[in-house]
Amino acid sequence: GEICAFKIHGQEMPFEAVVLNKTSGEGRLRAKSPIDCELQKEYTFIIQAYDCGSGPGGTNWKKSHKAVVHIQVKDVNEFSPAFKESVYKATVTEGKIYDSILQVEAIDEDCSPQYSQICNYEIVTTDVPFAIDRNGNIRNTEKLNYDKQHQYEIMVTAFDCGQKHATEDVLVRVNVKPVCKPGWQDWNKRIEYKPGSGSIPLFPSIRLETCDGPVSSIHTTIELQTNYIGKGCDRETYSEKSLQKLCGASSGAIDLLPSPSATTNWTAGLLMDNNDMIFKFDGKQGAKIPDGIVPKNLTDQFTITLWMKHGPSPGLRAEKETILCNSDKTEMNRHHYALYVHNCRLVFLLRKDFDQADTFRPAEFHWKLDQICDKEWHYYVVNVEFPVVTLYMDGTTYEPYLVTNDWPIHPSHIAMQLTVGACWQGGEVTKPRFAQYFHGSLASLTIRPGKIESQKVISCLQACKEGLDINSLESLGQGIKYHFNPSQSVLVMEGDDIENIKQALRKVSYINSRQFPTAGIRRLKVSSKVQCFGEDVCISIPDIDAYVMVFQANEPKITISGMDHFARPAEQFERGVILLPDIRIVSTVTKTEHPDSKEHDRANKPVVLEEMLHNLDFCDILVIGAELDPEQECLELDHVELQGKHLDATNSTAGYSIYGVDTMHNYEQVLRQVRYRNWYTSATFDRKFRVKCSELNGRYTSNEFNLEVNILHSSNSNFMDHVSHMIVEPQFLQSVHHPEGSISAVHSSVVPSVATIVIIICVSILIFIITLGVYRIRTAHQHSSGDNEGSKENEMDWDDSALTITVNPMEKYEKPHQTEEESEEEDIEDEEEDTTSAESDESEEEDEEEEEEEEVIVQKGDKQNATRQEQLEWD
């Protein structure tokens, strides 16, 4: 009647049932080991109760009916959420708002829905334009910009429904890619150019992005914009004369707009840009060309050349704007020839003088060209081969479109006035004045009578020294057409293969062949048009705007050196003395080294002077003080010295000018041959000169090298010279310092004359003194110095004896303590004594001896020549 046991039927159930009260049959179900919901959250089994009627073998007991037990395990929130991936990645295109960029997912190992479900996701990173929903979908809250930020990194966490968050946040990486924009990629806006670099590529790694468009052909234009530099681009800034010589132009061009100087003063009042020799006319200025600069009557052949920059004429009713005008100076107002601009036309007026044929002739020649008013620099050449007039603009030929015929001008004796920038109105007004003023800029205005220029010379004169270039034309690839404009500032390329065009564009380079280029920027513009299959233009490619930065060249320092002072006997100046026998012109640039040093050492960089070679364009030898007197002195140069060189020379009383673009070596050679002559030296004792050289028309100038030349006159310096020469060079004791100029005087004095007879009579009176040797020696020391001041002619006669110098110098050596003045006096006295004795002894055989003496004197003069160089250095 008691309950003894409960039995559980099922495989290895972790439960057991124990009897609490056998009588009442109460029992308890309990776990044998820890229960884990995550392993099993439900158990179902059968339980039966047994009475105590069991026999010894466990038989005969009675069991109850089967009861089903169902157990649910209650969950504990012991696990945190964990994300399935360690990193999440996504890529988005800029400029779009996405509903979902990507989805993150976390899991929780808890067994119950409450603790195992993820109820929420959250972005941990602050200030990012993203949001996340409860399902883990991430979206952007604003449009993303590739230029602003290429990539975002955000941290995300998850929460289960028991509000337990993930132990580790997850990284989400969002890459932003730009919207595909067709255009050129991988190029630099600034390209640096150092002088002397040759040709440098502009876009060495450029490529074209077409966004997979079906491109059939591409057309690209590269333009180098240099219109704001000098005369429209970097050109040589030598004078027009020098440039014409360089280009092989025929000589005789007359520069009507030279840089202002003492001899060319008519341009002094004009506005001017010195660096590039540009004259600016503001409609209020004109310049009168002095008479004699240009011949009165030009022949049937002549050339006018000029650089001009001109914009549209001011005012509604455009006036004529005169470039060059030759009109009557007084009384009348006739224009003989003129070049002017009117309504964007260039007009050349040429009225010939009346001759036998009183017929209509062409008088006006018109050219209508857009370039005349485009505010850019252009080079104009008017070639006149009457009656044909041809215009070359930037090297291209233009024929006049309208010719006005007119009667020839009747001859008159009215003087003519040539003007630049305005026309002289001499008649029809109360007071003569300028009229028809020019507005714009002019440079290098020349007129060349009697010659017209060839196309080759014209092209050379207006050539640019900078431009675009293509490295290795051979490797441009198949199917690429290219074309340069004449000045090589615009390059057009066309092709149907993008890869070939890309490779060709990488070879386009900039070159500047000037040694000292104009520093500053050169703008670059690349524009492209792309055609697609079946369409006109399918892709729009933006222009490239870049610039070349040309650095300042190291400025050269031109130094002139040489002997800056010398003295020569007066007689040498009659024949001409070389002024600059050892002149040396050297140019150096200062370069700073860049050692690996700290910032504060920068100021102490070592400076290196490096010699450089470049051309010069003029050297002037200027006379300091009073100008040369053409009656008695001059500077001269044998023009053979200029042959084979690009040099010319002009001579005036103010000095000597050598000009032309040539090497420093050639300038040295020519300067070393310039001689100074003075054929009336008694009035001159010294002369001072100054030498100055220039490169690029005065942009770089040398130091001022000063030279002083002393003229030694025989009356006050011959004896002194003799003594000093004998002290230095005893081997020349037997020769007398005879200036060549006085040899003729010696010759004439040797021929018997009244003076000679008188001398012979005097000598015969003194014969008895000569016989007394002792007396003669004593009197030699008692002569007064007053004897030195005899007449100049007599002094020459005595000094020129061939047998004079053998005694005195030895006396000098025997008595070194004597002053120079004493020894000089004794020299003179002994010379006179010796001469007296020699002549008296030989008076009987005078005629024969005179011939011999003449020969001896000539020989001594020759020896004097041979040794002159060393003696001059002593002077």
Secondary structure, DSSP 8 states (H G I E B T S, - for coil): --EEEEEEESTT-SEEEEEEETTTTEEEEEESS---TTT-SEEEEEEEEEES---TTS-S--B---EEEEEE---------EES-SEEEEEEETT---S-SEE--EE---SSHHHHSEEEEEE-SSS-SEEE-TT-EEEESS---TTT-SEEEEEEEEEETT--B-SS-EEEEEEEE-----EEES--SEEEE-TT--EEES-TT-EEE-TT--EEEEEEEEEEE-TTSBTTB----S-HHHHHHHTT--S--EESS----SS--TTTTSEEEGGGTEEEEESS--EEE-TTSS-SS--SEEEEEEEEE----SSSS---EEEEEEEESSB---EEEEEEEETTEEEEEE--B--S----EEEEEEEE-GGGGSSSEEEEEEEEETTEEEEEETTEEE--SEEEEE--B------EEEEESSEEE-BSSSS-EEES--EEEEEEEEEEET----HHHHHHHT--SEEEEES-GGGG-TT-EEEE-TTS-EEEEEES-HHHHHHHHHTEEEEE--SS---EEEEEEEEEEEEETTSS--B----EEEEEEE------EEEEES--EEEEEHHHHHH-EES-TT-EEEEEEEEE---S--GGGGGG--EEEEE---EEEEEEEEEESS---TTTEEEE--GGGGTTTT-EEEEETTEEEEEEEEEHHHHHHHHTT-EEEES-GGG-SEEEEEEEEEETTTTEEB--EEEEEEEE-HHHHHHHHHHHHHHH-GGGTT-----GGGHHHHHHHHS--HHHHHHHHHHHHTHHHHH-HHHHHHHHTT--GGGGGS-HHHHHHHHT-TT--SSHHHHHHH-TTS-HHHHHHHHHHHHHHHHHHHHHHTGGGHHHHHHHHHHHHHHHHHHHHHTHHHHHHH-
